[in-house]
Amino acid sequence: MMKKALLVLLLSLLSLPWAYAQSLEQGNSRVHVYGTYGLRWNNPGIGGGFEYFFADKFAIMPSYTYIFPQVGNESNFSADLRYYVSDGPSQLYFMAGYSQTWEDTQPDGAGTRRSSKGANVGVGAYIRVADWIGLSTEFNFQSQARQEVGFKVGFAFPL
């Protein structure tokens, strides 16, 4: 599955040289919807976020992800600082931020509820598909107790 995702990403990058990008200037924003997959614990998830450019090439993105573990409930909130190193049809960024995960191993009974806080770091890209939509990808590491490495793939909608 990972090989297919990388192939689709590579083909997307190669097929979009004609596209121009949304400006990375202060005041711009994007709404993100995505799917996520944790490589260590093999847990998929879905989420969304709002990216706001508070300075040229710098954005902050709070996001919320609902994770589907094999047992129980899990969710994650992240607030990330992004720095874009490229501007054009494919915009590469580095990110770092705060992350908090909530976990309930037995939601129908007396289970164990845990909350863990930590940092997350990663790299990602925004690839413009049309004026109103772009492909959003990210590979990240979260340092909480579970120490999950994962990736996100989804869509971003410039406002």
C-alpha positions as CSV (number, residue, x, y, z in Angstrom):
1,M,0.0,0.0,0.0
2,M,2.9,2.4,0.8
3,K,4.5,1.7,-2.6
4,K,1.2,2.6,-4.3
5,A,0.8,5.8,-2.3
6,L,4.4,6.9,-3.2
7,L,3.8,6.0,-6.9
8,V,0.7,8.2,-7.0
9,L,2.5,11.0,-5.3
10,L,5.4,10.8,-7.7
11,L,3.1,10.8,-10.7
12,S,1.2,13.8,-9.3
13,L,4.5,15.7,-9.0
14,L,5.5,14.8,-12.5
15,S,2.2,15.6,-14.2
16,L,1.8,19.1,-12.7
17,P,4.7,21.2,-14.0
18,W,2.3,23.7,-15.6
19,A,0.5,24.6,-12.4
20,Y,1.2,27.7,-10.4
21,A,0.8,27.9,-6.7
22,Q,-1.2,29.8,-4.2
23,S,0.9,32.6,-2.8
24,L,2.5,31.9,0.5
25,E,1.9,35.4,1.8
26,Q,0.6,36.6,5.1
27,G,-3.2,36.4,5.5
28,N,-3.8,33.4,3.2
29,S,-5.4,30.3,4.5
30,R,-6.4,26.7,3.6
31,V,-8.8,24.1,5.0
32,H,-7.4,20.6,5.1
33,V,-9.2,17.2,5.2
34,Y,-7.0,14.1,5.3
35,G,-6.6,10.4,6.0
36,T,-3.7,9.3,8.3
37,Y,-1.9,6.0,8.9
38,G,0.4,5.2,11.8
39,L,3.3,3.0,10.8
40,R,4.2,1.7,14.2
41,W,0.7,0.7,15.5
42,N,-1.0,0.3,12.1
43,N,-3.9,2.6,13.1
44,P,-5.7,4.5,10.4
45,G,-7.5,7.8,11.0
46,I,-9.3,10.8,9.5
47,G,-9.0,14.4,10.3
48,G,-9.1,18.1,9.4
49,G,-7.3,21.3,10.0
50,F,-7.0,25.0,9.2
51,E,-3.8,26.5,7.9
52,Y,-3.2,30.2,8.3
53,F,-0.2,32.1,7.0
54,F,0.7,34.6,9.7
55,A,3.9,35.7,7.9
56,D,5.4,35.1,4.4
57,K,6.2,31.4,4.1
58,F,5.2,30.7,7.8
59,A,1.9,29.1,8.7
60,I,0.3,27.7,11.8
61,M,-2.0,24.7,11.5
62,P,-4.2,23.4,14.3
63,S,-5.7,20.0,13.4
64,Y,-7.8,17.3,15.0
65,T,-7.6,13.6,14.0
66,Y,-9.9,10.7,15.0
67,I,-7.9,7.5,15.1
68,F,-9.4,4.0,14.6
69,P,-7.4,1.6,16.9
70,Q,-8.3,-2.0,17.0
71,V,-9.7,-1.6,20.6
72,G,-11.2,1.5,22.1
73,N,-11.1,5.2,21.1
74,E,-8.3,7.5,20.3
75,S,-8.0,11.1,19.1
76,N,-5.2,13.6,18.6
77,F,-5.0,17.4,18.5
78,S,-1.9,19.1,17.0
79,A,-0.8,22.7,16.5
80,D,2.0,22.9,14.1
81,L,4.3,25.6,12.9
82,R,5.1,25.2,9.2
83,Y,7.9,26.8,7.2
84,Y,7.7,26.5,3.4
85,V,11.0,26.2,1.7
86,S,9.6,26.3,-1.9
87,D,7.0,28.3,-3.7
88,G,5.5,27.0,-6.9
89,P,3.4,24.1,-8.1
90,S,4.9,21.9,-5.4
91,Q,5.4,23.6,-2.0
92,L,7.7,21.7,0.4
93,Y,7.6,22.5,4.1
94,F,9.1,21.5,7.4
95,M,7.0,21.4,10.5
96,A,7.2,21.2,14.3
97,G,4.6,21.6,16.9
98,Y,2.6,20.5,20.0
99,S,0.6,17.3,20.0
100,Q,-1.8,15.8,22.5
101,T,-3.4,12.3,22.2
102,W,-6.4,11.0,24.2
103,E,-7.0,7.3,24.4
104,D,-9.7,5.1,26.0
105,T,-8.9,1.4,25.8
106,Q,-12.5,0.3,26.9
107,P,-15.0,3.0,26.1
108,D,-18.1,0.8,27.1
109,G,-16.8,0.1,30.6
110,A,-14.3,0.9,33.2
111,G,-11.4,1.3,30.9
112,T,-8.1,3.1,31.0
113,R,-8.2,6.7,29.9
114,R,-4.8,8.2,29.0
115,S,-3.7,11.6,27.8
116,S,-0.2,12.2,26.6
117,K,1.4,15.4,25.4
118,G,4.5,15.8,23.3
119,A,6.0,17.3,20.2
120,N,5.8,16.4,16.6
121,V,8.1,17.1,13.7
122,G,7.9,16.3,10.0
123,V,8.1,17.2,6.4
124,G,5.3,17.6,3.9
125,A,4.2,19.1,0.6
126,Y,1.2,20.9,-0.9
127,I,0.7,20.2,-4.6
128,R,-1.7,22.4,-6.5
129,V,-4.2,20.5,-8.6
130,A,-6.6,23.4,-9.6
131,D,-7.3,26.9,-8.3
132,W,-9.7,25.5,-5.7
133,I,-8.0,22.3,-4.5
134,G,-4.5,20.9,-3.8
135,L,-3.0,17.6,-2.7
136,S,-1.6,17.7,0.8
137,T,0.9,15.1,2.1
138,E,3.0,14.8,5.3
139,F,5.3,12.4,7.0
140,N,5.7,13.0,10.7
141,F,6.9,11.7,14.1
142,Q,5.0,12.3,17.3
143,S,7.0,12.0,20.6
144,Q,4.2,11.1,23.0
145,A,4.3,7.8,25.0
146,R,3.4,5.8,21.9
147,Q,6.0,7.5,19.7
148,E,4.1,7.1,16.4
149,V,5.6,7.6,13.0
150,G,3.0,8.1,10.3
151,F,1.8,9.9,7.2
152,K,-1.1,12.0,6.1
153,V,-2.6,12.3,2.6
154,G,-5.5,14.5,1.8
155,F,-6.9,17.6,0.1
156,A,-6.4,21.3,0.9
157,F,-8.8,24.0,-0.2
158,P,-7.4,27.5,-0.4
159,L,-9.7,30.2,0.9
